[in-house]
């Protein structure tokens, strides 16, 4: 157990990405539900705490009211330079490799299949889009991510909805391939019910992919006005938002440009500089 900061020389700075297991334990296996409170009980003994978003800072102060708000700092995350727009040649190669036609309108999801990521709503909205859009293009949903917990396997969900031909699961991709997936997609949809930050939306924007995401928790904070926000549980609203991108290339171009501008606000250099500043401030306060 780490020592208390009172009466000794230790400077303890903790970074908190989210507190979701405490806020929504029903989304996690029993092992996580049991371990999370014990893992986080030392938070009030911190010299300083770095939160990755204003939402995470708010959650922290609500769950741990004895923590002094003045020691909790917000330091947003960023994406590596490897996430960038793909060339037309790379897009064609990626699509060909994964059996996706050049003419297809590709919707991408990057999620682990468990309840918080809300993949079931996306599948229902996609099914409705196919039925109601009168699309001039073939529609394809690519899902990148493995099976998590407390959810039916993706192939069973897809089969139950009759979407075996339209949904492809690519499972795990290394960053270089993931960047190509974002760059090869016409639209990225992220319907997570709760995020401490939400790196996938920032990765998609860095690759110039238009984004639809949840209007909840930290995601509006990350995307600003560079994405279309939706109620993540409203199947009809998600379907209509996707249809707007499908049928109007001007909307796609608008949000592609907004995405590339928005991502400029985030960099690992800024993250590192802000984090170092927190450590220095904690050290100074410790020796007062």
MIDOSE-1310 file (N, C-alpha, C; in nm, 2 decimals, decimal comma, always signed):
residues 288
xxxx	+0,08/-0,12/+0,00/+0,00/+0,00/+0,00/+0,09/+0,12/+0,00; +0,06/+0,22/-0,09/+0,15/+0,34/-0,09/+0,13/+0,42/+0,04; +0,24/+0,48/+0,09/+0,23/+0,56/+0,21/+0,14/+0,69/+0,19; +0,08/+0,73/+0,30/+0,01/+0,86/+0,29/+0,11/+0,97/+0,26
xxxx	+0,07/+1,08/+0,20/+0,16/+1,19/+0,17/+0,18/+1,27/+0,29; +0,10/+1,25/+0,40/+0,12/+1,34/+0,52/+0,24/+1,28/+0,60; +0,33/+1,37/+0,63/+0,43/+1,34/+0,73/+0,55/+1,26/+0,66; +0,56/+1,24/+0,53/+0,67/+1,18/+0,47/+0,70/+1,25/+0,34
xxxx	+0,80/+1,20/+0,27/+0,85/+1,27/+0,15/+0,79/+1,22/+0,02; +0,69/+1,13/+0,03/+0,63/+1,08/-0,10/+0,55/+1,19/-0,16; +0,56/+1,19/-0,30/+0,47/+1,27/-0,38/+0,40/+1,18/-0,47; +0,27/+1,17/-0,45/+0,19/+1,07/-0,53/+0,10/+1,14/-0,62
xxxx	+0,12/+1,13/-0,75/+0,04/+1,18/-0,86/-0,03/+1,07/-0,93; -0,16/+1,07/-0,94/-0,23/+0,96/-1,01/-0,30/+1,02/-1,13; -0,31/+0,94/-1,23/-0,39/+0,97/-1,35/-0,51/+0,88/-1,36; -0,63/+0,94/-1,37/-0,75/+0,87/-1,38/-0,81/+0,89/-1,51
xxxx	-0,84/+0,77/-1,58/-0,90/+0,78/-1,71/-1,05/+0,77/-1,71; -1,10/+0,70/-1,61/-1,25/+0,70/-1,59/-1,27/+0,63/-1,46; -1,40/+0,64/-1,41/-1,44/+0,58/-1,29/-1,57/+0,50/-1,31; -1,58/+0,45/-1,44/-1,70/+0,38/-1,48/-1,73/+0,26/-1,39
xxxx	-1,64/+0,17/-1,35/-1,67/+0,06/-1,27/-1,75/+0,10/-1,14; -1,72/+0,22/-1,09/-1,79/+0,26/-0,97/-1,93/+0,32/-1,00; -1,93/+0,39/-1,12/-2,06/+0,45/-1,16/-2,16/+0,35/-1,21; -2,11/+0,26/-1,29/-2,20/+0,16/-1,35/-2,14/+0,02/-1,34
xxxx	-2,14/-0,04/-1,22/-2,08/-0,17/-1,20/-2,16/-0,28/-1,28; -2,28/-0,25/-1,32/-2,36/-0,36/-1,39/-2,30/-0,39/-1,53; -2,22/-0,30/-1,58/-2,16/-0,32/-1,71/-2,03/-0,41/-1,71; -1,99/-0,45/-1,59/-1,87/-0,52/-1,57/-1,88/-0,66/-1,51
xxxx	-1,79/-0,75/-1,53/-1,79/-0,88/-1,46/-1,78/-0,86/-1,31; -1,81/-0,97/-1,24/-1,81/-0,96/-1,09/-1,66/-0,93/-1,04; -1,56/-0,98/-1,11/-1,43/-0,96/-1,07/-1,39/-0,81/-1,07; -1,44/-0,74/-1,17/-1,41/-0,59/-1,18/-1,49/-0,52/-1,07
xxxx	-1,62/-0,56/-1,05/-1,70/-0,50/-0,95/-1,64/-0,51/-0,81; -1,58/-0,62/-0,79/-1,52/-0,64/-0,66/-1,39/-0,57/-0,63; -1,31/-0,56/-0,74/-1,18/-0,51/-0,72/-1,17/-0,35/-0,73; -1,26/-0,29/-0,81/-1,25/-0,15/-0,84/-1,25/-0,06/-0,71
xxxx	-1,34/-0,09/-0,61/-1,34/+0,00/-0,49/-1,21/-0,01/-0,42; -1,15/-0,13/-0,41/-1,03/-0,14/-0,34/-0,91/-0,08/-0,42; -0,91/-0,09/-0,55/-0,81/-0,03/-0,63/-0,80/+0,12/-0,62; -0,92/+0,18/-0,60/-0,93/+0,33/-0,60/-0,93/+0,39/-0,46
xxxx	-0,93/+0,31/-0,35/-0,95/+0,37/-0,22/-0,84/+0,46/-0,18; -0,72/+0,46/-0,24/-0,61/+0,55/-0,20/-0,62/+0,68/-0,27; -0,71/+0,70/-0,36/-0,72/+0,83/-0,44/-0,71/+0,95/-0,34; -0,79/+0,95/-0,23/-0,78/+1,07/-0,15/-0,64/+1,10/-0,09
xxxx	-0,55/+1,01/-0,10/-0,42/+1,03/-0,04/-0,32/+1,08/-0,15; -0,37/+1,13/-0,26/-0,29/+1,18/-0,37/-0,24/+1,32/-0,34; -0,12/+1,35/-0,39/-0,07/+1,49/-0,39/-0,13/+1,57/-0,50; -0,16/+1,50/-0,61/-0,23/+1,56/-0,73/-0,29/+1,45/-0,81
xxxx	-0,40/+1,49/-0,88/-0,47/+1,39/-0,97/-0,48/+1,45/-1,10; -0,45/+1,37/-1,21/-0,47/+1,41/-1,34/-0,59/+1,34/-1,40; -0,69/+1,41/-1,44/-0,81/+1,35/-1,51/-0,80/+1,38/-1,66; -0,84/+1,29/-1,74/-0,83/+1,30/-1,88/-0,94/+1,39/-1,95
xxxx	-1,04/+1,42/-1,87/-1,15/+1,51/-1,92/-1,22/+1,58/-1,81; -1,30/+1,68/-1,84/-1,37/+1,75/-1,74/-1,48/+1,65/-1,68; -1,53/+1,56/-1,76/-1,63/+1,47/-1,71/-1,57/+1,38/-1,61; -1,45/+1,33/-1,63/-1,38/+1,24/-1,53/-1,35/+1,32/-1,41
xxxx	-1,31/+1,45/-1,42/-1,28/+1,53/-1,30/-1,41/+1,54/-1,22; -1,52/+1,57/-1,29/-1,65/+1,58/-1,22/-1,69/+1,45/-1,15; -1,67/+1,34/-1,21/-1,70/+1,21/-1,15/-1,62/+1,19/-1,03; -1,49/+1,22/-1,04/-1,40/+1,20/-0,93/-1,44/+1,28/-0,81
xxxx	-1,47/+1,41/-0,83/-1,51/+1,49/-0,71/-1,64/+1,46/-0,65; -1,73/+1,40/-0,74/-1,86/+1,36/-0,68/-1,85/+1,23/-0,60; -1,76/+1,14/-0,65/-1,75/+1,01/-0,58/-1,66/+1,02/-0,46; -1,56/+1,11/-0,46/-1,47/+1,13/-0,35/-1,48/+1,27/-0,30
xxxx	-1,58/+1,31/-0,23/-1,60/+1,45/-0,19/-1,49/+1,50/-0,09; -1,41/+1,42/-0,03/-1,30/+1,46/+0,05/-1,18/+1,51/-0,02; -1,17/+1,49/-0,15/-1,06/+1,53/-0,24/-1,07/+1,68/-0,26; -0,97/+1,75/-0,24/-0,96/+1,90/-0,26/-0,97/+1,92/-0,42
xxxx	-1,07/+1,99/-0,47/-1,08/+2,02/-0,61/-0,95/+2,08/-0,67; -0,88/+2,16/-0,59/-0,76/+2,23/-0,64/-0,65/+2,14/-0,68; -0,65/+2,01/-0,64/-0,54/+1,92/-0,67/-0,58/+1,83/-0,79; -0,69/+1,86/-0,85/-0,74/+1,77/-0,97/-0,73/+1,86/-1,09
xxxx	-0,65/+1,81/-1,19/-0,62/+1,88/-1,31/-0,67/+1,80/-1,43; -0,71/+1,87/-1,53/-0,76/+1,81/-1,66/-0,65/+1,81/-1,76; -0,61/+1,70/-1,81/-0,51/+1,69/-1,92/-0,56/+1,60/-2,03; -0,61/+1,65/-2,14/-0,67/+1,57/-2,24/-0,57/+1,48/-2,31
xxxx	-0,61/+1,37/-2,37/-0,53/+1,28/-2,44/-0,51/+1,32/-2,58; -0,44/+1,24/-2,67/-0,42/+1,27/-2,81/-0,40/+1,14/-2,88; -0,37/+1,16/-3,01/-0,34/+1,04/-3,09/-0,20/+1,05/-3,16; -0,15/+0,94/-3,19/-0,01/+0,94/-3,26/-0,02/+1,00/-3,40
xxxx	+0,10/+1,04/-3,45/+0,10/+1,09/-3,59/+0,07/+0,99/-3,69; +0,07/+0,86/-3,65/+0,04/+0,75/-3,74/-0,10/+0,75/-3,78; -0,19/+0,82/-3,71/-0,33/+0,83/-3,75/-0,34/+0,95/-3,83; -0,36/+0,93/-3,96/-0,36/+1,04/-4,06/-0,44/+0,99/-4,18
xxxx	-0,49/+1,08/-4,27/-0,57/+1,04/-4,38/-0,49/+0,95/-4,47; -0,56/+0,85/-4,53/-0,50/+0,75/-4,62/-0,51/+0,80/-4,77; -0,41/+0,75/-4,84/-0,41/+0,78/-4,99/-0,52/+0,70/-5,06; -0,57/+0,75/-5,17/-0,67/+0,67/-5,25/-0,62/+0,52/-5,28
xxxx	-0,49/+0,51/-5,31/-0,43/+0,38/-5,34/-0,44/+0,29/-5,21; -0,41/+0,35/-5,09/-0,41/+0,27/-4,97/-0,56/+0,23/-4,94; -0,65/+0,32/-4,96/-0,79/+0,29/-4,94/-0,84/+0,17/-5,03; -0,80/+0,18/-5,16/-0,84/+0,07/-5,25/-0,78/-0,06/-5,20
xxxx	-0,65/-0,06/-5,16/-0,58/-0,18/-5,12/-0,65/-0,24/-4,99; -0,68/-0,15/-4,90/-0,74/-0,20/-4,77/-0,88/-0,26/-4,80; -0,96/-0,19/-4,88/-1,09/-0,25/-4,91/-1,08/-0,38/-4,98; -0,99/-0,39/-5,08/-0,98/-0,51/-5,16/-0,94/-0,62/-5,06
xxxx	-0,84/-0,60/-4,98/-0,79/-0,70/-4,89/-0,90/-0,76/-4,80; -1,00/-0,67/-4,76/-1,10/-0,72/-4,67/-1,24/-0,74/-4,74; -1,23/-0,75/-4,87/-1,35/-0,79/-4,95/-1,46/-0,69/-4,95; -1,42/-0,56/-4,95/-1,52/-0,45/-4,96/-1,50/-0,38/-5,09
xxxx	-1,62/-0,36/-5,16/-1,61/-0,30/-5,29/-1,58/-0,15/-5,29; -1,52/-0,10/-5,39/-1,49/+0,04/-5,40/-1,61/+0,12/-5,40; -1,72/+0,07/-5,44/-1,85/+0,15/-5,45/-1,92/+0,15/-5,32; -1,89/+0,06/-5,22/-1,96/+0,05/-5,10/-1,95/+0,18/-5,01
xxxx	-2,06/+0,21/-4,94/-2,06/+0,31/-4,84/-2,02/+0,24/-4,71; -1,91/+0,27/-4,65/-1,85/+0,19/-4,54/-1,87/+0,27/-4,41; -1,94/+0,21/-4,32/-1,95/+0,26/-4,18/-1,86/+0,18/-4,09; -1,79/+0,25/-4,01/-1,69/+0,18/-3,93/-1,72/+0,20/-3,78
xxxx	-1,71/+0,09/-3,70/-1,72/+0,09/-3,56/-1,59/+0,03/-3,50; -1,53/+0,10/-3,40/-1,42/+0,04/-3,33/-1,46/+0,03/-3,18; -1,50/-0,10/-3,15/-1,55/-0,12/-3,02/-1,52/-0,26/-2,97; -1,50/-0,28/-2,84/-1,51/-0,41/-2,78/-1,65/-0,44/-2,75
xxxx	-1,69/-0,57/-2,78/-1,83/-0,61/-2,77/-1,87/-0,63/-2,62; -1,90/-0,53/-2,55/-1,96/-0,54/-2,42/-2,07/-0,43/-2,40; -2,15/-0,44/-2,29/-2,27/-0,35/-2,28/-2,24/-0,20/-2,29; -2,13/-0,15/-2,24/-2,11/-0,01/-2,24/-2,09/+0,05/-2,38
xxxx	-2,03/-0,03/-2,47/-2,00/+0,01/-2,60/-2,13/+0,01/-2,69; -2,23/-0,05/-2,65/-2,37/-0,03/-2,71/-2,37/-0,07/-2,86; -2,30/-0,18/-2,89/-2,30/-0,22/-3,03/-2,43/-0,26/-3,08; -2,52/-0,31/-2,99/-2,65/-0,36/-3,03/-2,73/-0,25/-3,10
xxxx	-2,72/-0,13/-3,04/-2,80/-0,02/-3,10/-2,75/+0,02/-3,24; -2,62/+0,01/-3,26/-2,57/+0,04/-3,39/-2,61/-0,06/-3,49; -2,62/-0,19/-3,45/-2,66/-0,30/-3,54/-2,81/-0,28/-3,58; -2,89/-0,24/-3,49/-3,03/-0,22/-3,51/-3,05/-0,10/-3,61
xxxx	-2,97/+0,01/-3,58/-2,98/+0,13/-3,66/-2,93/+0,10/-3,80; -2,83/+0,02/-3,81/-2,78/-0,02/-3,95/-2,88/-0,10/-4,02; -2,94/-0,19/-3,96/-3,05/-0,27/-4,02/-3,16/-0,18/-4,07; -3,20/-0,08/-3,99/-3,30/+0,01/-4,04/-3,26/+0,09/-4,15
xxxx	-3,13/+0,13/-4,15/-3,07/+0,21/-4,26/-3,08/+0,13/-4,39; -3,05/+0,01/-4,39/-3,06/-0,08/-4,51/-3,20/-0,08/-4,56; -3,29/-0,09/-4,47/-3,43/-0,11/-4,51/-3,50/+0,02/-4,56; -3,45/+0,13/-4,51/-3,52/+0,26/-4,54/-3,45/+0,37/-4,62
xxxx	-3,32/+0,34/-4,65/-3,24/+0,45/-4,71/-3,25/+0,46/-4,86; -3,29/+0,36/-4,93/-3,29/+0,36/-5,08/-3,15/+0,40/-5,13; -3,05/+0,34/-5,06/-2,91/+0,38/-5,09/-2,87/+0,35/-5,24; -2,81/+0,44/-5,30/-2,75/+0,41/-5,44/-2,63/+0,33/-5,43
xxxx	-2,58/+0,30/-5,31/-2,45/+0,23/-5,29/-2,48/+0,10/-5,21; -2,39/+0,00/-5,22/-2,40/-0,11/-5,13/-2,35/-0,05/-4,99; -2,41/-0,11/-4,88/-2,38/-0,06/-4,75/-2,30/-0,17/-4,68; -2,20/-0,13/-4,61/-2,11/-0,22/-4,54/-2,08/-0,16/-4,40
xxxx	-2,09/-0,25/-4,30/-2,05/-0,21/-4,16/-1,93/-0,29/-4,12; -1,82/-0,22/-4,09/-1,70/-0,29/-4,05/-1,69/-0,27/-3,90; -1,67/-0,38/-3,82/-1,65/-0,37/-3,68/-1,51/-0,42/-3,64; -1,44/-0,33/-3,58/-1,30/-0,36/-3,53/-1,31/-0,37/-3,38
xxxx	-1,27/-0,49/-3,33/-1,27/-0,51/-3,19/-1,31/-0,65/-3,15; -1,26/-0,69/-3,04/-1,28/-0,83/-3,00/-1,41/-0,84/-2,91; -1,43/-0,97/-2,86/-1,55/-0,99/-2,77/-1,50/-0,96/-2,63; -1,59/-0,89/-2,56/-1,56/-0,85/-2,43/-1,63/-0,94/-2,33
xxxx	-1,74/-0,89/-2,27/-1,81/-0,96/-2,17/-1,96/-0,92/-2,16; -2,04/-1,00/-2,10/-2,18/-0,97/-2,08/-2,26/-0,93/-2,21; -2,22/-0,99/-2,32/-2,29/-0,96/-2,45/-2,28/-1,08/-2,54; -2,38/-1,11/-2,62/-2,38/-1,22/-2,71/-2,26/-1,19/-2,81
xxxx	-2,20/-1,30/-2,86/-2,10/-1,29/-2,96/-2,15/-1,21/-3,08; -2,07/-1,13/-3,15/-2,11/-1,05/-3,26/-2,17/-1,13/-3,37; -2,11/-1,24/-3,40/-2,17/-1,32/-3,51/-2,31/-1,37/-3,49; -2,35/-1,39/-3,36/-2,48/-1,43/-3,33/-2,58/-1,31/-3,34
xxxx	-2,53/-1,19/-3,30/-2,61/-1,08/-3,31/-2,64/-1,04/-3,46; -2,54/-1,05/-3,54/-2,55/-1,02/-3,68/-2,64/-1,12/-3,75; -2,63/-1,25/-3,71/-2,71/-1,35/-3,78/-2,86/-1,33/-3,74; -2,88/-1,30/-3,61/-3,02/-1,27/-3,57/-3,09/-1,16/-3,64
xxxx	-3,01/-1,07/-3,69/-3,07/-0,95/-3,76/-3,06/-0,97/-3,91; -3,01/-1,08/-3,96/-3,00/-1,11/-4,10/-2,90/-1,02/-4,17; -2,79/-0,99/-4,11/-2,69/-0,89/-4,17/-2,56/-0,96/-4,20; -2,56/-1,09/-4,22/-2,43/-1,16/-4,24/-2,36/-1,11/-4,36
xxxx	-2,42/-1,06/-4,47/-2,35/-1,01/-4,59/-2,31/-0,87/-4,57; -2,37/-0,79/-4,48/-2,34/-0,65/-4,47/-2,25/-0,61/-4,36; -2,22/-0,70/-4,27/-2,14/-0,68/-4,15/-2,01/-0,76/-4,15; -1,90/-0,70/-4,14/-1,77/-0,77/-4,13/-1,70/-0,74/-4,00
xxxx	-1,66/-0,84/-3,93/-1,58/-0,81/-3,81/-1,43/-0,84/-3,84; -1,35/-0,73/-3,81/-1,21/-0,74/-3,84/-1,13/-0,77/-3,72; -1,20/-0,78/-3,60/-1,13/-0,81/-3,47/-1,02/-0,71/-3,45; -0,90/-0,76/-3,41/-0,79/-0,67/-3,37/-0,71/-0,63/-3,49
xxxx	-0,68/-0,50/-3,49/-0,59/-0,44/-3,59/-0,48/-0,36/-3,53; -0,35/-0,37/-3,57/-0,25/-0,29/-3,52/-0,27/-0,15/-3,57; -0,20/-0,05/-3,51/-0,23/+0,09/-3,53/-0,23/+0,13/-3,68; -0,13/+0,08/-3,75/-0,11/+0,11/-3,89/-0,24/+0,06/-3,97
xxxx	-0,28/-0,06/-3,94/-0,40/-0,11/-4,01/-0,53/-0,04/-3,96; -0,53/+0,00/-3,84/-0,65/+0,07/-3,78/-0,66/+0,21/-3,85; -0,55/+0,27/-3,87/-0,55/+0,40/-3,94/-0,61/+0,39/-4,08; -0,57/+0,28/-4,15/-0,62/+0,25/-4,28/-0,77/+0,22/-4,27
xxxx	-0,82/+0,16/-4,17/-0,96/+0,13/-4,15/-1,04/+0,26/-4,14; -0,99/+0,35/-4,06/-1,05/+0,48/-4,04/-1,05/+0,56/-4,18; -0,93/+0,56/-4,24/-0,92/+0,63/-4,37/-1,00/+0,57/-4,48; -1,03/+0,44/-4,47/-1,11/+0,38/-4,58/-1,26/+0,38/-4,56
xxxx	-1,30/+0,43/-4,44/-1,44/+0,44/-4,41/-1,50/+0,57/-4,45; -1,63/+0,57/-4,49/-1,70/+0,69/-4,52/-1,76/+0,76/-4,40; -1,77/+0,68/-4,29/-1,84/+0,73/-4,17/-1,80/+0,65/-4,05; -1,77/+0,71/-3,94/-1,74/+0,64/-3,81/-1,85/+0,67/-3,71
xxxx	-1,90/+0,56/-3,65/-2,01/+0,57/-3,56/-1,97/+0,51/-3,43; -1,99/+0,59/-3,32/-1,94/+0,55/-3,19/-2,05/+0,58/-3,09; -2,12/+0,48/-3,04/-2,24/+0,49/-2,96/-2,22/+0,45/-2,82; -2,10/+0,47/-2,77/-2,07/+0,43/-2,63/-2,16/+0,50/-2,53
xxxx	-2,20/+0,43/-2,43/-2,29/+0,49/-2,33/-2,21/+0,57/-2,22; -2,08/+0,55/-2,21/-2,00/+0,62/-2,11/-1,86/+0,62/-2,15; -1,79/+0,73/-2,16/-1,65/+0,74/-2,18/-1,58/+0,84/-2,09; -1,46/+0,80/-2,04/-1,38/+0,89/-1,97/-1,31/+0,99/-2,06
xxxx	-1,28/+0,95/-2,18/-1,23/+1,04/-2,28/-1,29/+1,01/-2,42; -1,25/+0,90/-2,48/-1,30/+0,85/-2,61/-1,20/+0,86/-2,72; -1,09/+0,79/-2,71/-0,98/+0,80/-2,81/-1,03/+0,76/-2,95; -1,12/+0,66/-2,97/-1,15/+0,62/-3,11/-1,21/+0,74/-3,19
xxxx	-1,29/+0,83/-3,13/-1,34/+0,94/-3,21/-1,23/+1,03/-3,25; -1,13/+1,05/-3,17/-1,02/+1,14/-3,20/-0,93/+1,07/-3,31; -0,92/+0,94/-3,30/-0,84/+0,87/-3,41/-0,91/+0,88/-3,54; -1,04/+0,87/-3,54/-1,12/+0,88/-3,66/-1,10/+1,02/-3,72
xxxx	-1,12/+1,12/-3,64/-1,11/+1,26/-3,69/-0,97/+1,28/-3,75; -0,86/+1,23/-3,68/-0,73/+1,25/-3,73/-0,71/+1,19/-3,87; -0,79/+1,09/-3,90/-0,78/+1,02/-4,03/-0,88/+1,08/-4,13; -0,94/+1,19/-4,09/-1,03/+1,26/-4,18/-1,17/+1,19/-4,21
xxxx	-1,21/+1,11/-4,11/-1,33/+1,03/-4,12/-1,44/+1,11/-4,05; -1,55/+1,14/-4,11/-1,67/+1,20/-4,04/-1,72/+1,11/-3,93; -1,77/+1,18/-3,82/-1,80/+1,11/-3,70/-1,94/+1,14/-3,66; -2,01/+1,03/-3,62/-2,14/+1,04/-3,54/-2,10/+0,97/-3,41
xxxx	-2,14/+1,04/-3,30/-2,11/+0,98/-3,17/-2,21/+1,02/-3,06; -2,20/+0,96/-2,95/-2,30/+0,98/-2,84/-2,29/+1,12/-2,79; -2,41/+1,17/-2,75/-2,42/+1,31/-2,69/-2,40/+1,31/-2,54; -2,33/+1,20/-2,49/-2,32/+1,18/-2,35/-2,18/+1,19/-2,30
xxxx	-2,16/+1,21/-2,17/-2,04/+1,21/-2,10/-1,93/+1,29/-2,17; -1,81/+1,23/-2,19/-1,70/+1,32/-2,24/-1,69/+1,34/-2,39; -1,77/+1,27/-2,46/-1,76/+1,27/-2,61/-1,79/+1,41/-2,67; -1,89/+1,48/-2,62/-1,91/+1,62/-2,68/-1,79/+1,71/-2,64
xxxx	-1,73/+1,68/-2,53/-1,61/+1,76/-2,49/-1,49/+1,74/-2,59; -1,48/+1,62/-2,63/-1,37/+1,58/-2,72/-1,40/+1,63/-2,87; -1,52/+1,61/-2,92/-1,54/+1,64/-3,06/-1,58/+1,78/-3,09; -1,62/+1,86/-2,98/-1,67/+1,99/-3,01/-1,78/+2,00/-3,11
xxxx	-1,77/+2,08/-3,21/-1,87/+2,09/-3,32/-1,83/+2,01/-3,44; -1,73/+1,92/-3,43/-1,68/+1,85/-3,54/-1,74/+1,72/-3,57; -1,85/+1,68/-3,50/-1,92/+1,56/-3,51/-2,07/+1,58/-3,49; -2,15/+1,49/-3,54/-2,29/+1,49/-3,52/-2,32/+1,40/-3,39
xxxx	-2,38/+1,47/-3,30/-2,41/+1,40/-3,17/-2,55/+1,34/-3,17; -2,57/+1,22/-3,11/-2,70/+1,16/-3,11/-2,72/+1,09/-2,97; -2,85/+1,07/-2,94/-2,88/+0,99/-2,82/-2,84/+0,85/-2,86; -2,75/+0,79/-2,78/-2,69/+0,66/-2,82/-2,79/+0,54/-2,81
xxxx	-2,91/+0,57/-2,75/-3,01/+0,46/-2,73/-3,13/+0,48/-2,83; -3,12/+0,58/-2,91/-3,23/+0,62/-3,00/-3,20/+0,56/-3,14; -3,25/+0,44/-3,17/-3,22/+0,37/-3,29/-3,26/+0,46/-3,41; -3,38/+0,52/-3,41/-3,43/+0,60/-3,52/-3,34/+0,72/-3,54
xxxx	-3,29/+0,79/-3,43/-3,21/+0,91/-3,45/-3,07/+0,87/-3,50; -3,02/+0,75/-3,46/-2,89/+0,71/-3,52/-2,90/+0,68/-3,67; -3,01/+0,61/-3,70/-3,04/+0,58/-3,84/-3,05/+0,70/-3,93; -3,12/+0,80/-3,88/-3,14/+0,92/-3,96/-3,01/+1,00/-3,97
xxxx	-2,93/+1,00/-3,87/-2,80/+1,07/-3,88/-2,71/+1,00/-3,98; -2,71/+0,87/-3,98/-2,63/+0,79/-4,08/-2,68/+0,82/-4,22; -2,81/+0,82/-4,23/-2,87/+0,85/-4,36/-2,83/+0,98/-4,42; -2,82/+1,08/-4,33/-2,78/+1,21/-4,38/-2,64/+1,21/-4,44
xxxx	-2,55/+1,14/-4,38/-2,41/+1,13/-4,44/-2,42/+1,04/-4,56; -2,50/+0,94/-4,56/-2,50/+0,85/-4,68/-2,55/+0,92/-4,80; -2,65/+1,01/-4,79/-2,72/+1,07/-4,91/-2,66/+1,20/-4,94; -2,58/+1,26/-4,86/-2,53/+1,40/-4,89/-2,38/+1,41/-4,88
xxxx	-2,31/+1,41/-5,00/-2,17/+1,41/-4,99/-2,12/+1,55/-4,94; -2,20/+1,65/-4,94/-2,15/+1,78/-4,89/-2,14/+1,77/-4,74; -2,23/+1,70/-4,67/-2,23/+1,68/-4,53/-2,10/+1,60/-4,50; -2,07/+1,50/-4,57/-1,95/+1,42/-4,55/-1,82/+1,51/-4,56
xxxx	-1,82/+1,59/-4,66/-1,70/+1,68/-4,68/-1,69/+1,78/-4,57; -1,81/+1,83/-4,53/-1,81/+1,93/-4,42/-1,75/+1,87/-4,29; -1,79/+1,76/-4,25/-1,74/+1,70/-4,13/-1,61/+1,64/-4,14; -1,57/+1,60/-4,26/-1,43/+1,56/-4,28/-1,33/+1,67/-4,25
xxxx	-1,36/+1,79/-4,30/-1,28/+1,91/-4,28/-1,28/+1,95/-4,13; -1,40/+1,95/-4,07/-1,42/+1,99/-3,93/-1,33/+1,89/-3,84; -1,33/+1,76/-3,88/-1,26/+1,67/-3,80/-1,11/+1,70/-3,80; -1,06/+1,72/-3,92/-0,91/+1,75/-3,94/-0,87/+1,88/-3,86
xxxx	-0,96/+1,98/-3,86/-0,93/+2,10/-3,78/-0,94/+2,07/-3,63; -1,04/+2,00/-3,59/-1,06/+1,97/-3,44/-0,94/+1,90/-3,38; -0,89/+1,80/-3,46/-0,78/+1,72/-3,40/-0,65/+1,80/-3,37; -0,64/+1,92/-3,44/-0,52/+2,00/-3,41/-0,51/+2,05/-3,27
xxxx	-0,63/+2,05/-3,20/-0,63/+2,10/-3,06/-0,56/+2,00/-2,97; -0,53/+1,88/-3,01/-0,48/+1,77/-2,92/-0,35/+1,73/-2,97; -0,25/+1,71/-2,88/-0,12/+1,65/-2,92/-0,06/+1,59/-2,79; +0,02/+1,49/-2,82/+0,09/+1,43/-2,70/+0,19/+1,52/-2,64
xxxx	+0,24/+1,62/-2,72/+0,33/+1,72/-2,66/+0,26/+1,80/-2,56; +0,14/+1,85/-2,59/+0,06/+1,92/-2,50/+0,02/+1,84/-2,37; -0,01/+1,71/-2,40/-0,04/+1,62/-2,29/+0,08/+1,61/-2,19; +0,19/+1,58/-2,25/+0,32/+1,57/-2,17/+0,35/+1,69/-2,09
xxxx	+0,34/+1,81/-2,16/+0,38/+1,93/-2,10/+0,28/+1,96/-1,98; +0,15/+1,94/-2,00/+0,06/+1,97/-1,89/+0,08/+1,87/-1,78; +0,11/+1,74/-1,81/+0,13/+1,64/-1,70/+0,26/+1,68/-1,62; +0,36/+1,72/-1,69/+0,49/+1,76/-1,62/+0,46/+1,88/-1,53
xxxx	+0,38/+1,97/-1,58/+0,34/+2,09/-1,49/+0,27/+2,05/-1,37; +0,19/+1,94/-1,37/+0,12/+1,90/-1,26/+0,22/+1,84/-1,16; +0,31/+1,76/-1,20/+0,41/+1,70/-1,12/+0,49/+1,81/-1,05; +0,53/+1,91/-1,12/+0,61/+2,01/-1,07/+0,54/+2,09/-0,96
xxxx	+0,41/+2,12/-0,99/+0,33/+2,19/-0,89/+0,31/+2,11/-0,77; +0,29/+1,97/-0,78/+0,27/+1,89/-0,66/+0,40/+1,89/-0,58; +0,51/+1,88/-0,65/+0,64/+1,88/-0,58/+0,66/+2,01/-0,50; +0,63/+2,13/-0,56/+0,64/+2,25/-0,49/+0,55/+2,26/-0,37
xxxx	+0,42/+2,22/-0,39/+0,33/+2,22/-0,28/+0,37/+2,13/-0,16; +0,44/+2,02/-0,20/+0,48/+1,93/-0,10/+0,59/+1,98/-0,01; +0,67/+2,07/-0,06/+0,78/+2,13/+0,01/+0,76/+2,26/+0,07; +0,63/+2,31/+0,06/+0,60/+2,44/+0,13/+0,59/+2,42/+0,28
